[in-house]
Amino acid sequence: MKYTLVFIILLSGLFACRKSSSNKKDQLPPITQTGANTFGCLVNGQVFTPQGFEQNHPAFDMIVDPTFQNGNFGITVFNKKRKMHMDIGSNEINNIGVYPINDFTRLVTVSIYNDMTNCYFGPSMQCILTGPCYVNGNLTLSRYDLSNKIFSGTFEFTLYDPEISCDTFKITQGRFDKKLN
C-alpha cells in the first residue's frame, strides 16, 4: 500500500510536468529588450504568437528605416495554424516613446485578418477616412537601437467597424523584441 501511494504520487507529478510544459505554447513570451526575436499578444483574450512560414517569409518580420518619412516602422506577423495575420506600422517613428494608434497626422496602419472567421479590419487609416469605425490604442517603443539593430516595445489597441459583421478586435498585452540582420 505504501509503495502504491508513492507510485501514484510520482505518476501524478509526471503528468503535472507534462501538462505544464505543453501549456507553454499557449503563453505569451516575456517582455524583453535584448533582441530575443519574440512577439506575442492576446487577440480577444486568446494567445497570438508567430507560427509558420508564408512564401518564404518569416512569421515575424520588422522593417525599420529611420531615413524614410522621418522614420518608417512596421511589424508583420502571422500564425498559419490560427490563420491570422497582423500588421502594425507608421511613419514618424524614430525614437523610443508612446505612439497613439489613432494619431492620423502620421500614416498609421493597423490591420488584422482572421481567415478562420473571414474577418478583416484595416488598414485603420482607410477605415477612419471611409466609414464609421473605432480605432484606439498605443504602440510603445522601449528600445529603438539603430547601432545594435534591436527594437522592442509593447502595444494595445481596439479595432471596431460596425459595417463589417465581425466582433471587435481587442488586442492586449502585446509585446515584441526584434534584432534585425
C-alpha positions as CSV (number, residue, x, y, z in Angstrom):
1,M,0.0,0.0,0.0
2,K,2.8,2.3,0.9
3,Y,4.6,1.7,-2.4
4,T,1.4,2.1,-4.4
5,L,0.8,5.5,-2.8
6,V,4.4,6.6,-3.7
7,F,3.9,5.3,-7.2
8,I,0.6,7.3,-7.6
9,I,2.2,10.5,-6.3
10,L,5.2,10.1,-8.7
11,L,2.9,9.4,-11.6
12,S,0.7,12.4,-10.9
13,G,3.9,14.5,-10.7
14,L,4.9,13.3,-14.2
15,F,1.5,14.2,-15.7
16,A,1.6,17.6,-14.0
17,C,5.0,18.3,-15.5
18,R,3.9,17.2,-18.9
19,K,0.8,19.3,-18.7
20,S,2.6,22.5,-17.7
21,S,5.2,22.1,-20.4
22,S,2.6,21.8,-23.1
23,N,0.8,24.9,-21.9
24,K,4.0,27.0,-22.6
25,K,3.0,27.0,-26.2
26,D,-0.2,28.9,-25.2
27,Q,1.7,31.6,-23.2
28,L,3.0,35.0,-24.2
29,P,6.8,35.4,-24.4
30,P,8.3,37.6,-21.7
31,I,8.7,41.3,-22.3
32,T,12.4,41.8,-23.1
33,Q,14.7,44.3,-24.8
34,T,17.6,42.0,-25.8
35,G,16.8,41.3,-29.4
36,A,15.1,37.9,-28.5
37,N,13.1,37.8,-31.7
38,T,9.8,37.4,-29.9
39,F,6.3,38.6,-30.5
40,G,3.0,37.9,-28.7
41,C,-0.3,39.4,-27.7
42,L,-3.8,38.5,-26.8
43,V,-6.4,38.8,-29.5
44,N,-9.8,38.9,-27.8
45,G,-8.2,37.0,-24.9
46,Q,-6.5,34.3,-26.9
47,V,-2.8,34.0,-27.3
48,F,-1.4,35.0,-30.7
49,T,2.2,34.3,-31.5
50,P,4.1,33.9,-34.8
51,Q,4.0,30.4,-36.4
52,G,5.0,29.0,-39.7
53,F,6.2,30.5,-43.0
54,E,4.4,32.1,-45.8
55,Q,6.0,32.1,-49.2
56,N,9.5,32.0,-47.6
57,H,8.6,35.0,-45.4
58,P,9.2,34.5,-41.6
59,A,6.2,34.6,-39.3
60,F,7.5,37.7,-37.6
61,D,9.2,40.4,-39.6
62,M,10.0,44.0,-39.0
63,I,11.0,47.0,-41.1
64,V,12.8,50.0,-39.7
65,D,14.0,52.8,-41.9
66,P,15.0,56.0,-40.0
67,T,15.5,58.0,-43.2
68,F,12.1,57.4,-44.9
69,Q,9.2,59.7,-43.9
70,N,11.0,60.7,-40.7
71,G,11.3,57.2,-39.5
72,N,9.3,54.2,-41.0
73,F,8.5,51.4,-38.6
74,G,6.5,48.3,-39.4
75,I,5.7,44.9,-37.9
76,T,4.2,42.0,-39.8
77,V,3.2,38.8,-38.1
78,F,1.1,35.7,-38.9
79,N,0.2,32.4,-37.4
80,K,-0.5,29.7,-40.0
81,K,-2.3,27.4,-37.5
82,R,-4.8,30.1,-36.4
83,K,-4.9,31.6,-39.9
84,M,-4.4,35.1,-38.6
85,H,-2.3,38.0,-39.9
86,M,-1.5,41.3,-38.2
87,D,0.3,44.5,-39.4
88,I,1.3,47.5,-37.2
89,G,3.2,50.4,-38.7
90,S,3.7,54.1,-39.0
91,N,5.9,56.8,-40.3
92,E,7.5,59.4,-38.0
93,I,8.7,56.8,-35.5
94,N,12.4,57.3,-34.9
95,N,12.9,57.0,-31.2
96,I,11.5,55.5,-28.0
97,G,8.2,56.8,-26.9
98,V,4.4,56.2,-26.9
99,Y,2.8,56.5,-30.3
100,P,-1.1,56.6,-30.4
101,I,-2.6,54.3,-32.9
102,N,-5.3,56.8,-33.7
103,D,-3.0,59.7,-34.5
104,F,-3.7,60.2,-38.1
105,T,-1.3,63.1,-38.6
106,R,1.2,60.2,-39.1
107,L,0.5,57.4,-41.6
108,V,-0.5,54.8,-39.0
109,T,-1.6,51.4,-40.2
110,V,-3.1,48.7,-38.0
111,S,-4.7,45.8,-39.8
112,I,-5.7,42.3,-38.7
113,Y,-7.2,39.4,-40.7
114,N,-8.6,36.2,-39.3
115,D,-9.1,33.7,-42.2
116,M,-10.9,31.2,-39.9
117,T,-13.7,33.7,-39.3
118,N,-13.2,35.7,-42.5
119,C,-12.9,38.9,-40.5
120,Y,-10.7,41.7,-41.7
121,F,-10.0,45.1,-40.2
122,G,-7.7,47.6,-41.8
123,P,-5.8,49.5,-42.7
124,S,-7.0,51.7,-39.9
125,M,-6.3,54.9,-41.7
126,Q,-8.6,53.8,-44.6
127,C,-11.3,52.9,-42.1
128,I,-11.3,56.3,-40.5
129,L,-11.4,58.1,-43.8
130,T,-14.1,56.0,-45.5
131,G,-16.5,54.9,-42.7
132,P,-17.6,54.8,-39.1
133,C,-15.3,52.7,-37.0
134,Y,-13.3,52.8,-33.8
135,V,-9.5,52.7,-33.6
136,N,-7.8,53.3,-30.3
137,G,-4.6,52.3,-28.6
138,N,-0.9,52.8,-28.3
139,L,2.4,51.4,-29.7
140,T,5.2,52.0,-27.1
141,L,8.8,51.7,-28.2
142,S,11.0,51.0,-25.2
143,R,14.2,50.3,-27.2
144,Y,15.0,51.9,-30.6
145,D,18.7,51.0,-31.0
146,L,19.9,51.6,-34.6
147,S,23.5,50.7,-33.8
148,N,22.7,47.2,-32.4
149,K,19.6,46.9,-34.6
150,I,17.4,46.0,-31.7
151,F,13.8,47.3,-31.4
152,S,11.4,46.4,-28.6
153,G,8.2,47.5,-27.2
154,T,4.6,46.9,-26.2
155,F,1.2,47.6,-27.7
156,E,-2.5,47.5,-27.1
157,F,-5.4,48.6,-29.3
158,T,-9.0,48.1,-30.1
159,L,-10.5,47.9,-33.6
160,Y,-14.2,48.0,-34.4
161,D,-16.1,48.6,-37.6
162,P,-19.9,48.4,-37.5
163,E,-20.1,47.9,-41.3
164,I,-18.4,44.5,-41.1
165,S,-20.0,41.5,-39.5
166,C,-17.1,40.8,-37.2
167,D,-16.6,41.1,-33.5
168,T,-14.4,43.9,-32.1
169,F,-10.7,43.1,-32.2
170,K,-9.3,43.8,-28.8
171,I,-5.5,43.4,-28.7
172,T,-4.0,43.4,-25.3
173,Q,-0.6,42.6,-23.6
174,G,1.2,43.0,-26.9
175,R,5.0,42.8,-26.9
176,F,7.8,42.5,-29.4
177,D,11.6,42.3,-29.3
178,K,13.5,42.0,-32.6
179,K,17.1,42.1,-33.7
180,L,17.3,42.9,-37.4
181,N,20.0,41.4,-39.6
